[in-house]
Amino acid sequence: MEEQAALKRIEELRDLINHHNRRYYQLDDPEISDSGYDGLMRELIELEAQFQPPIAQFQPPVDVNIYPIASDTASPTQTVGAAPLEKFNTLPHLSPMLSLANAFSEEEILAFDERIRRLLGTQGDVSYVVEPKLDGIGVNLVYEKGIFRSGSTRGDGAVGEDITQNLKTIRAIPLKMSSAGAPPIPDLIEIRGEVYIGTDAFRELNRQRVADGDNPFANPRNAAAGSLRQLDSRVTAKRPLAIFCYAMGFVDPDPSGFQTHWELLQALAGWGFPVNTHIRRAENIGECIAYYREMTDRREELPYEIDGTVIKVDSTNIRDRLGAVSRSPRWAIACKFAATQATTTIEDIIIQVGRTGVLTPVAQMKPVRVAGVMVSRATLHNQDEIDKKNIHIGDTVIVQRAGDVIPEIVKTVGPSAKSGERPFRIPDTCPVCGSRIVRLEGEAAHRCINLDCPAQIRENIKHFVSRGGMDIEGLGEKLIAQMLDSGIVRDPADLYGLPVETLAGLERMGTKSAGNILASLERTKTPPLDKFIFALGIRHTGEHVSKILARRFGTLDAIMNAGEEELLAVKEVGPEIAGSITTFFREPSNLRTIERLREAGVNPVEGSAVSGSLSGKSFVLTGTLEGFSRNSAKEIIESLGGMVSSSVTKKTDYVVAGVSPGSKLEKAGQLGIPVLDEEAFLEITGHSVEPEKGNQGRLL
C-alpha cells in the first residue's frame, strides 16, 4: 500500500476502532463480532508498524506483533501494553481526590441529610444522585485537548503513582474523547473513575491461573489492584479490567457550567466514558434509603462487586456552599453494607468425607456474627489452602461469607501463635474407615479410596434420596445413619428390598412410619430419567447436565453406552464431564447397583430424545414475564428441545427479558446475544397466551 493511502487507512481504522470501543464498552450495544474487531486491530497494528522503528516486540492479545507508536498515544493499538518500567513515578493530581465519609446504617444516612439541611438552613428536601459503590481502585485520568495524556492512582489524595501505560490497556478508557453530541471538550480535564474486574471475568481469570499453576487471587479488588500495579503493562493488558467514570476533577475551561451532577454524568457519557447505568436521581433522602435497600437486595445480581452505595448532592451550587471538611466533601457520603468479614479464633479443625471420598478440612471457630449471621464453621478447602494461609488450630483469623453465603477464612491475623509449628496436616488415613488416603496427580484433593467407606456410602445414599434425585420422603440423615449402623442397607439398591418388620424395628420408627417410607419408595420406582441420572451421583454431573443428557439420549441404556466423543458432541458437556460419565459406567460395582435397582422394579421413565424447533438452543430468562410465568416459559422451551440456563455465557443463544431485567440483560448486550421480549418469545415458540385469573396467563 502506498504511503499516503496507508496513512489515510490508519486514520480510518483508528476512528472505526474507537467507534466500536464506544459501542461495546460504553453503550453495551456492539455492532461487530469479536473476530471482526480483532481483524481491524490486526490491520491497524500492521500498518502502524510500517512507520515506526522497532522499539519492543512482544505478543499482544490479538496474536500479532506490534511496535508501540510513541508519536500517537491516542491510537487504539496502545491498549496492548508497552515495554516494562523499572518503577512507578509519582504524579500530582491537578485537584485533590477527596475520600468520602461513611455511613453504616439508615439512621446515619438520615443524620447526613439532617446535617446538610441544617448547614443550608432549610427544612425542605434536598435532591441527590445515588450510585452503586464499586469495590475497586480509584484512578485519575488527565486529558489535554481530548487526548489521554496521563493517569494515576488515588495515592494520598494529592499525589498518586503514574500508571499511565497500564491504564491505556483498559479498552473501556477512551484514548481520545468523543465530541459527538456532547459539550465542548475542555483544554485540560481530570476524569475520576473506579477500575474493577467483573465477577464472571474474575472467576475465569482465577480458573486460568490455577490451570497455569499460579495461585488464584483472593477477590476481584485484589486482582484489579495487582493488575494496575504491574511494571510490565503487557501483563495488565491480559487482565479483564473495566472502569466506570463518575466525576470530574480539575477542568479548564469549564465547558458548560454544569448546574447539577446529573448533567455532568451525561457529559461524561457523551464524551465516551463508561458511566454506571444503575446511577439515579433521588428527590429526597427517603428515595436514597429505598435505593440503598434495593442495592442491598440486588448486589448478588450485579456483574461486579459493590460494598455499598454513594449519595451525592445533585446541585453544584449547593456543593460549593457546603464545601469540604478535612479530606472529605460535606455533600457526599458512602453508605456501606453490613460487614461481610469478622475476626475470630480457630478452635479445632475436623475432616469431612464426601460421597466421592474427598476429605475436606473444616475449621470450627468461636462463633462470630458476619453480615448479620452467626458463623462457627468455615471450609478450608484442601491442604494447599491450609499451607498457603499457614493455618494452625488456635490462630486468630479473618472470616468472610463468600458471596455473603459460604463462610471461608481469608487469612490469619498477624504472626501465628504457633508459627514455629507445622500447619494442620490432613491425615494419611481416613478418619471414618481407617483406609489409606491418596492424592492423585494434578488434583488438590485428598481422597479415601475405600469404596466401602461408611462415610461415602452415607453421603451417596443421602444424595440418591435427595429432592433433586429420587425425592424419597421420610428418609432423613438420622434414619439413613441408623440403616447403615444396623447393616440393613449398604447401597441405594438395598432400600427397595427392605421388609416392613426390619424397618419398623429401628429406633423411633414403628409399623406405620415404616409403611409410609416403603410407600414413598414404591412411588419413586418410575422416576424421570434426568432425576435418576442425577441420583446416581456421577462426578461433575449435576441436575442441569442430567437433564441435558436425558433429553439428548432419551434412554438410560443410550447414556450408559455413549462414548466420550458422542458425549462431547452434546452442548454444555466438556471433557471433564464426558470422562466422568464414561468412567462411572465402566465401573463394575456401579453397573451391579443399577442392575439391582432394575431388578427391584426401578425403571426410569424413558422416551425418544427430545427434538423440536429449538433443539440445541440455549435460553436465559430474566425479569418478570407479565403474560405468563417463568416456569411456563421454561416448559415450552424444553418441550421444543431447547435448554434453560441460569447464567449468560458466549454459548447462550437467546435471552428472554421481561419487566425489570437484572444484570443478565447487561451481559447479553456485552456479548452481543439476541434479546427477546415476550412478544418475540411467543413468536419464536409458536405459542400464544390465554388469559387467566390473577396476574399471569397460561401459555398455549
C-alpha positions in Angstrom: 0.0 0.0 0.0 1.3 3.5 -0.9 2.4 5.7 2.0 -0.4 8.2 1.7 -3.0 5.6 1.3 -1.6 3.7 4.3 -1.7 6.8 6.5 -5.3 7.5 5.4 -6.3 3.9 6.2 -4.6 4.2 9.6 -6.8 7.2 10.5 -9.9 5.4 9.2 -9.1 2.4 11.3 -8.4 4.4 14.4 -11.8 6.2 14.1 -13.6 2.9 13.4 -12.0 1.0 16.3 -12.7 3.9 18.7 -16.3 3.9 17.5 -16.6 0.1 18.2 -14.9 0.5 21.6 -17.6 3.1 22.4 -20.4 0.8 21.2 -19.1 -2.1 23.2 -17.8 -0.6 26.5 -19.8 2.5 26.9 -23.2 1.8 25.2 -23.3 -2.0 25.7 -24.5 -2.2 22.1 -21.8 -3.8 19.9 -22.1 -3.6 16.1 -19.3 -6.1 15.3 -18.2 -9.6 16.3 -15.1 -10.2 18.4 -13.3 -11.7 15.4 -14.3 -8.7 13.2 -12.9 -6.3 15.9 -9.6 -8.3 16.1 -9.3 -8.1 12.4 -9.5 -4.3 12.4 -7.0 -4.1 15.2 -4.6 -6.5 13.5 -4.7 -4.4 10.3 -4.0 -1.2 12.2 -1.1 -2.8 14.1 0.5 -3.9 10.8 0.1 -0.6 9.1 1.4 1.4 12.1 4.5 -0.8 12.3 5.5 0.3 8.8 6.1 3.8 10.0 7.9 3.2 13.3 11.3 1.7 14.1 11.2 -1.5 16.3 11.1 -0.4 19.9 10.0 -3.6 21.7 8.4 -6.7 20.1 6.0 -8.9 22.0 2.9 -11.0 21.7 -0.3 -9.0 22.5 -3.8 -10.4 22.9 -4.7 -10.1 19.2 -1.9 -12.6 18.5 0.3 -10.4 16.2 3.5 -8.4 16.8 3.3 -4.7 17.5 5.6 -1.8 17.9 4.3 0.9 20.3 3.5 4.1 18.5 5.2 6.8 20.6 4.1 9.6 18.3 0.4 9.0 18.7 -0.6 8.0 22.2 -4.3 8.1 21.3 -4.0 5.2 18.9 -6.2 2.2 19.9 -3.1 0.0 19.5 -1.8 1.4 22.8 -4.2 -0.9 24.6 -1.9 -3.9 24.2 0.8 -2.6 26.5 4.4 -1.3 26.3 7.9 -2.3 27.5 8.3 -2.9 31.3 9.0 0.1 33.6 11.8 0.0 36.3 9.5 1.6 38.8 6.4 3.8 39.1 7.0 7.6 39.2 4.8 9.8 41.3 2.2 12.1 39.6 0.5 15.0 41.5 -3.2 15.5 40.9 -4.4 18.8 39.5 -7.1 18.9 42.1 -7.3 16.7 45.3 -9.0 13.3 45.1 -11.2 13.5 48.2 -12.3 10.5 50.2 -15.8 10.0 51.4 -17.2 9.8 55.0 -19.0 6.6 55.7 -22.5 5.7 57.0 -23.1 2.2 58.3 -26.9 2.4 58.9 -30.1 4.0 57.7 -30.0 6.2 60.9 -26.6 7.6 59.8 -27.9 8.2 56.3 -30.8 10.3 57.8 -28.3 12.1 60.0 -26.3 13.0 56.9 -29.4 14.6 55.3 -30.3 16.4 58.5 -26.8 17.8 58.7 -27.0 19.0 55.0 -30.3 20.8 55.6 -29.0 22.3 58.8 -26.0 23.8 57.1 -28.2 25.1 54.3 -30.8 26.5 56.8 -33.7 24.7 55.1 -36.4 22.3 56.1 -37.2 21.3 52.5 -36.0 18.2 50.7 -32.6 18.1 49.1 -32.1 16.4 45.7 -29.4 13.8 45.4 -27.8 11.4 42.9 -27.3 7.8 44.1 -25.0 5.2 42.7 -23.5 1.8 43.5 -20.2 1.9 45.4 -17.9 -0.4 43.4 -15.3 -2.3 45.4 -12.5 -1.3 43.0 -9.5 1.0 42.6 -9.9 4.8 42.3 -7.9 6.4 39.4 -7.4 9.9 38.0 -7.3 10.4 34.2 -5.9 13.5 32.6 -6.9 14.6 29.1 -5.3 17.5 27.1 -7.4 18.8 24.2 -9.3 15.5 24.4 -6.3 13.2 24.3 -5.4 10.9 27.2 -2.1 12.1 28.5 -1.6 10.5 31.9 -3.3 8.5 34.7 -2.6 7.8 38.3 -3.8 6.0 41.4 -5.5 7.9 44.2 -2.4 7.8 46.4 -2.6 10.1 49.3 -5.3 12.2 47.6 -2.7 14.8 46.4 -0.1 12.6 44.7 -0.5 9.2 43.1 1.5 6.7 41.2 1.9 7.2 37.5 0.2 4.1 35.9 -0.5 5.7 32.5 0.8 2.8 30.5 -1.3 0.3 32.4 -4.5 2.4 32.1 -4.0 2.6 28.4 -4.5 -1.1 28.2 -8.1 -0.8 29.5 -10.1 -0.6 26.3 -13.1 1.0 28.1 -11.0 4.1 28.7 -11.1 6.3 25.6 -7.7 7.4 24.4 -9.5 10.2 22.6 -12.6 11.9 23.9 -15.6 11.9 21.7 -17.1 15.3 20.7 -20.3 13.9 19.1 -23.4 15.2 20.8 -21.6 16.4 24.0 -20.5 19.7 25.5 -17.3 21.1 24.0 -14.1 19.3 25.1 -12.1 21.3 27.7 -8.4 22.0 27.0 -7.5 20.3 30.2 -9.6 18.0 32.4 -9.3 15.3 35.1 -11.8 12.4 35.0 -12.2 10.3 38.1 -13.1 6.6 37.8 -13.2 3.2 39.5 -11.3 0.3 37.9 -12.7 -3.1 38.7 -12.9 -6.7 37.4 -16.4 -8.2 36.9 -17.3 -11.3 38.8 -17.6 -13.7 35.8 -14.3 -12.4 34.4 -12.7 -12.8 37.9 -13.8 -16.5 38.1 -12.4 -17.1 34.6 -9.1 -15.3 35.4 -8.7 -17.5 38.6 -9.6 -20.6 36.7 -6.9 -19.9 34.1 -4.3 -19.0 36.9 -4.9 -22.4 38.6 -4.6 -24.2 35.3 -1.3 -22.4 34.7 -0.1 -23.4 38.2 -0.4 -19.9 39.7 -2.1 -19.0 42.9 -5.7 -17.6 42.5 -6.4 -14.1 43.5 -8.3 -13.7 46.8 -11.0 -11.4 45.4 -11.7 -9.1 42.4 -10.4 -6.0 44.1 -7.1 -7.5 44.9 -6.9 -8.8 41.3 -7.6 -5.3 39.9 -5.1 -3.6 42.3 -2.4 -6.1 41.4 -3.1 -5.8 37.7 -2.9 -1.9 37.8 0.5 -2.1 39.6 2.3 -4.3 37.1 5.6 -2.8 35.9 5.0 -4.7 32.7 1.9 -3.3 31.1 1.7 -6.2 28.7 0.7 -8.3 31.8 -2.0 -5.7 32.6 -3.3 -5.9 29.0 -4.2 -9.6 29.6 -6.3 -8.9 32.7 -10.0 -8.2 32.3 -10.0 -4.7 33.7 -13.0 -2.4 33.3 -13.9 1.0 34.6 -16.9 3.3 35.5 -16.3 7.0 35.5 -18.2 9.1 38.0 -16.8 12.7 38.4 -14.6 15.5 37.1 -11.6 17.0 39.0 -9.8 20.0 37.6 -11.3 21.4 34.3 -10.2 24.4 32.2 -12.2 25.9 30.8 -15.5 24.8 32.2 -17.3 23.6 29.1 -20.9 24.4 30.1 -21.2 25.5 33.7 -22.9 22.3 34.9 -25.8 23.1 37.2 -26.1 19.5 38.5 -24.1 16.4 39.0 -26.6 14.6 36.8 -25.7 16.9 33.9 -22.0 16.1 34.5 -22.7 12.4 34.2 -24.5 12.9 30.9 -21.5 14.9 29.6 -19.1 12.1 30.7 -21.2 9.6 28.7 -21.3 11.9 25.7 -17.5 12.2 25.8 -17.3 8.4 25.6 -16.6 7.4 29.2 -18.4 4.4 30.7 -21.0 5.6 33.3 -22.8 3.1 35.5 -26.4 2.5 34.3 -27.6 2.0 37.8 -27.0 5.6 38.8 -30.2 7.5 39.5 -31.6 10.8 40.7 -33.3 10.9 44.1 -35.7 13.7 45.0 -35.2 13.3 48.8 -33.4 11.2 51.4 -36.2 8.7 51.5 -35.6 7.7 47.9 -31.9 7.4 48.7 -32.7 4.9 51.5 -35.0 3.0 49.2 -32.1 2.8 46.7 -29.8 1.6 49.4 -32.2 -1.2 50.3 -32.7 -2.1 46.7 -28.9 -2.4 46.1 -28.6 -4.5 49.3 -31.0 -7.0 47.8 -29.7 -6.8 44.3 -25.9 -6.8 44.9 -25.6 -10.5 44.1 -27.3 -9.9 40.7 -24.8 -7.3 39.6 -21.9 -8.4 37.3 -19.4 -6.7 39.7 -18.9 -6.5 43.4 -20.2 -3.5 45.4 -19.8 -2.8 49.1 -22.4 -0.1 49.4 -24.0 2.9 47.7 -22.9 6.6 47.4 -25.2 9.6 48.0 -24.2 12.9 46.4 -25.9 16.3 46.5 -27.1 16.9 42.9 -26.8 20.7 42.8 -23.3 22.1 42.0 -24.3 25.4 43.6 -25.2 23.7 46.9 -22.0 21.6 46.7 -20.0 24.8 46.5 -21.8 26.3 49.5 -21.2 23.1 51.6 -17.5 22.7 50.8 -15.4 20.1 52.4 -14.2 19.2 55.9 -10.7 17.7 56.3 -10.3 15.5 53.2 -14.0 14.7 52.7 -16.7 16.7 51.0 -19.7 17.6 53.1 -22.0 17.0 50.2 -21.4 13.2 49.7 -21.4 10.1 51.8 -20.6 6.4 51.3 -23.3 4.1 52.7 -21.6 0.8 53.5 -23.3 -2.5 53.6 -23.2 -4.7 56.7 -19.7 -6.1 57.2 -19.1 -9.3 55.4 -15.8 -10.0 57.3 -15.1 -10.5 61.0 -12.2 -11.7 63.2 -12.4 -14.9 65.3 -10.4 -17.9 66.5 -10.0 -21.4 65.2 -10.8 -23.8 68.0 -10.5 -27.0 66.0 -10.1 -28.5 62.5 -12.2 -31.5 61.6 -12.2 -33.7 58.5 -15.4 -34.4 56.5 -15.5 -37.2 54.0 -17.8 -36.7 50.9 -19.6 -39.1 48.7 -16.7 -39.2 46.2 -14.2 -39.8 49.0 -12.8 -36.3 49.1 -11.5 -35.2 52.5 -12.5 -31.6 53.3 -10.9 -29.8 56.3 -13.4 -27.7 58.1 -12.4 -25.0 60.7 -14.6 -24.9 63.9 -14.4 -21.4 65.2 -15.5 -19.3 68.1 -19.0 -18.1 66.9 -18.9 -14.6 65.3 -21.5 -12.5 63.5 -20.7 -12.0 59.8 -23.1 -9.9 57.7 -25.9 -10.5 60.2 -25.4 -14.3 60.5 -23.7 -16.2 63.3 -20.8 -18.2 61.8 -19.0 -21.0 63.6 -17.6 -23.2 60.8 -15.7 -22.4 57.6 -14.3 -24.6 54.9 -10.5 -24.8 54.4 -10.9 -26.5 51.0 -7.7 -28.6 50.9 -4.2 -29.0 52.1 -2.8 -26.4 49.6 -5.2 -23.8 51.0 -4.0 -24.6 54.6 -0.4 -24.4 53.6 -0.8 -21.1 51.6 -2.5 -19.4 54.6 -0.3 -21.1 57.2 -3.3 -22.1 59.3 -3.0 -23.7 62.8 -5.5 -24.6 65.4 -5.7 -21.6 67.8 -4.9 -19.0 65.1 -6.8 -15.7 65.0 -8.3 -15.3 61.5 -10.4 -13.1 59.4 -13.5 -15.0 58.2 -15.9 -13.9 55.5 -19.1 -15.1 53.8 -18.1 -15.7 50.2 -20.9 -14.3 48.1 -22.4 -13.5 51.5 -23.3 -17.2 51.8 -20.5 -19.7 52.2 -18.1 -18.9 55.2 -14.4 -19.1 54.4 -11.2 -18.0 56.1 -9.5 -15.1 54.3 -6.2 -15.1 56.3 -4.6 -15.3 59.7 -4.1 -12.0 61.6 -0.5 -11.2 62.5 2.2 -13.8 63.4 0.6 -17.1 64.4 0.8 -18.1 68.0 2.1 -21.5 66.7 4.2 -20.1 63.8 7.1 -22.4 64.8 5.0 -25.4 64.2 3.8 -27.0 61.0 0.3 -26.0 59.8 -2.5 -28.5 60.2 -2.0 -31.7 58.1 -4.7 -33.8 56.5 -4.2 -37.3 58.0 -2.8 -40.2 56.0 -5.7 -42.5 56.9 -9.4 -41.9 56.6 -10.9 -40.7 59.9 -14.0 -42.8 59.3 -12.8 -46.2 58.0 -9.0 -46.0 58.5 -8.2 -46.7 54.9 -5.2 -45.2 53.1 -5.6 -41.6 51.8 -4.2 -40.7 48.3 -3.7 -37.5 46.4 -4.0 -38.1 42.6 -1.5 -36.3 40.3 -2.9 -33.0 39.2 -5.6 -32.8 41.9 -5.7 -30.7 45.0 -8.0 -33.1 46.8 -7.0 -35.9 49.2 -9.3 -39.0 48.8 -10.3 -42.1 50.7 -10.0 -44.9 48.1 -12.2 -47.4 50.0 -15.5 -47.7 48.1 -17.0 -49.3 51.2 -16.1 -46.4 53.4 -19.2 -45.8 55.6 -18.9 -42.0 55.1 -19.0 -42.3 51.3 -21.9 -44.8 51.4 -23.8 -42.5 53.7 -23.3 -39.5 51.5 -24.1 -41.5 48.4 -27.4 -42.6 49.8 -28.3 -39.1 51.1 -27.6 -37.8 47.6 -29.7 -40.6 46.0 -32.8 -39.9 48.1 -32.5 -36.1 47.9 -35.1 -33.8 46.4 -33.1 -33.3 43.3 -32.6 -37.1 42.9 -35.2 -39.7 43.7 -37.0 -37.4 46.2 -37.9 -40.2 48.7 -39.9 -38.6 51.5 -39.1 -39.6 55.1 -35.5 -40.8 54.6 -33.6 -38.2 56.5 -29.9 -38.2 57.6 -30.6 -39.7 61.0 -32.6 -42.6 59.6 -30.0 -43.3 56.9 -27.3 -43.4 59.7 -29.4 -46.0 61.6 -29.8 -48.1 58.5 -26.1 -48.1 57.9 -25.2 -48.7 61.5 -27.6 -51.7 61.7 -26.3 -53.1 58.4 -29.6 -53.4 56.7 -28.5 -51.0 53.9 -25.2 -50.9 52.0 -26.1 -49.1 48.8 -29.2 -47.4 47.2 -30.5 -50.7 45.8 -30.9 -52.1 49.3 -33.6 -49.5 50.1 -36.1 -51.2 47.7 -35.9 -54.6 49.3 -36.5 -53.8 53.0 -39.2 -55.8 54.8 -41.6 -53.6 56.8 -40.7 -55.5 60.0 -37.0 -54.8 59.6 -37.6 -51.1 59.0 -40.1 -50.9 61.9 -37.5 -52.3 64.3 -35.3 -49.2 64.0 -35.4 -46.6 66.8 -38.4 -44.2 66.7 -40.0 -46.0 63.7 -42.9 -48.3 64.2 -45.1 -50.1 61.7 -47.0 -47.0 60.4 -43.8 -44.9 59.8 -42.1 -47.9 58.2 -45.1 -48.4 55.9 -45.1 -44.7 54.9 -41.5 -44.9 53.9 -42.0 -48.1 51.9 -44.9 -46.5 50.1 -42.7 -43.5 49.3 -40.1 -45.8 47.9 -42.7 -47.6 45.8 -43.8 -44.3 44.3 -40.3 -43.5 43.1 -39.9 -46.6 41.1 -40.6 -44.8 37.8 -38.6 -41.6 38.2 -37.9 -39.2 35.3 -34.7 -40.2 33.6 -32.9 -37.0 34.5 -33.7 -37.4 38.2 -32.3 -41.0 38.1 -29.1 -39.9 36.4 -28.6 -37.2 39.0 -29.4 -39.6 41.8 -26.6 -41.9 40.7 -24.1 -39.3 41.9 -21.8 -39.2 38.8 -19.0 -36.7 39.4 -19.4 -33.3 37.6 -23.0 -34.3 36.6 -25.5 -32.0 38.3 -29.2 -31.5 37.8 -28.7 -29.4 34.7 -26.3 -31.7 32.9 -28.5 -34.7 33.9 -31.5 -33.0 32.2 -29.4 -32.3 29.1 -28.3 -36.0 28.9 -31.8 -37.3 29.3 -33.2 -35.0 26.6 -30.3 -35.8 24.2 -30.2 -39.6 24.6 -33.7 -40.4 25.7 -32.9 -43.7 27.4 -30.7 -44.9 30.3 -29.0 -47.5 28.1 -28.2 -45.0 25.5 -26.4 -42.8 28.1 -24.6 -45.8 29.6 -23.3 -46.9 26.2 -22.3 -43.4 24.9 -18.6 -42.9 24.2 -16.6 -39.8 25.1 -16.8 -38.4 21.5 -20.6 -38.8 21.4 -20.9 -37.1 24.8 -18.6 -34.3 23.8 -20.9 -33.6 20.9 -23.5 -32.5 23.4 -23.8 -28.8 24.1 -22.5 -28.0 27.7 -20.7 -31.3 28.1 -16.9 -30.8 28.2 -14.0 -33.3 28.5 -14.2 -33.4 32.3 -17.9 -34.3 32.4 -17.6 -36.8 29.5 -14.7 -38.5 31.2 -16.6 -38.8 34.5 -19.7 -40.3 32.8 -17.8 -42.9 30.8 -15.7 -43.8 33.8 -18.8 -44.2 36.0 -20.5 -46.6 33.6 -17.3 -48.7 33.2 -17.1 -49.4 36.9 -18.5 -52.9 37.6 -19.9 -52.0 41.1 -21.9 -49.2 39.6 -23.3 -51.5 36.9 -24.3 -54.0 39.6 -26.1 -51.3 41.6 -28.1 -50.2 38.5 -28.9 -53.8 37.7 -30.1 -54.5 41.2 -32.3 -51.3 41.1 -33.8 -52.6 37.9 -34.4 -56.0 39.4 -36.2 -54.2 42.3 -38.5 -52.6 39.9 -36.9 -49.2 39.5 -37.2 -48.2 35.9 -36.6 -44.6 34.8 -39.3 -43.1 32.5 -37.7 -43.3 29.1 -38.7 -41.9 25.7 -37.4 -40.6 22.5 -34.7 -38.0 22.7 -36.4 -34.6 22.6 -36.2 -32.7 19.3 -38.0 -29.7 18.1 -37.7 -26.2 16.6 -35.5 -25.1 19.5 -33.3 -28.2 19.6 -29.9 -27.4 20.9 -30.7 -23.8 21.6 -29.8 -22.3 25.0 -32.1 -19.7 26.7 -31.7 -17.5 29.8 -34.8 -15.9 31.4 -34.5 -12.6 33.2 -37.0 -10.1 34.7 -40.7 -10.6 35.3 -42.8 -12.0 32.5 -46.1 -10.3 32.6 -48.2 -12.6 30.4 -47.1 -15.9 31.8 -44.7 -17.4 34.4 -41.1 -18.3 34.1 -41.9 -22.0 34.7 -44.4 -21.9 31.8 -41.7 -20.4 29.5 -39.2 -23.0 30.7 -41.6 -25.9 30.0 -42.2 -24.6 26.5 -38.5 -24.2 25.7 -37.7 -27.7 26.9 -40.7 -29.2 25.1 -39.3 -27.8 21.9 -35.8 -29.3 22.6 -34.2 -26.1 24.0 -32.4 -25.6 27.2 -32.8 -23.1 30.0 -29.6 -21.9 31.8 -29.2 -19.7 34.9 -26.4 -17.5 33.5 -25.5 -15.8 30.3 -22.3 -17.1 28.5 -21.0 -16.9 25.0 -22.8 -20.2 24.3 -26.2 -18.6 25.1 -28.4 -18.3 22.0 -31.2 -16.1 23.4 -32.0 -14.0 26.5 -35.8 -13.6 27.2 -36.3 -10.3 29.0 -39.3 -9.3 31.0 -40.0 -6.3 33.1 -37.1 -5.1 35.4 -34.5 -7.4 34.0 -31.3 -7.8 36.0 -27.6 -7.9 35.1 -28.2 -10.8 32.7 -29.6 -8.3 30.2 -26.4 -6.2 30.5 -24.3 -9.3 30.0 -26.3 -10.2 26.9 -25.6 -6.8 25.5 -21.9 -7.1 26.2 -21.7 -10.5 24.4 -24.0 -9.5 21.5 -26.6 -12.2 22.3 -30.1 -11.6 20.8 -32.7 -10.5 23.4 -36.3 -11.4 23.0 -39.2 -9.6 24.6 -42.4 -11.5 25.4 -44.0 -11.0 22.0 -40.8 -12.2 20.2 -40.6 -15.2 22.5 -44.2 -16.2 21.7 -43.5 -15.8 18.0 -40.3 -17.9 18.1 -42.0 -20.7 20.1 -45.3 -20.6 18.1 -47.4 -20.0 21.2 -50.0 -17.6 22.5 -51.3 -16.6 25.9 -54.7 -17.5 27.2 -55.8 -15.0 30.0 -56.4 -16.5 33.4 -57.5 -15.1 36.7 -54.6 -13.4 38.5 -51.6 -11.6 37.1 -50.3 -14.2 34.6 -51.9 -16.2 31.9 -51.4 -19.7 30.5 -49.2 -20.4 27.5 -50.9 -22.3 24.7 
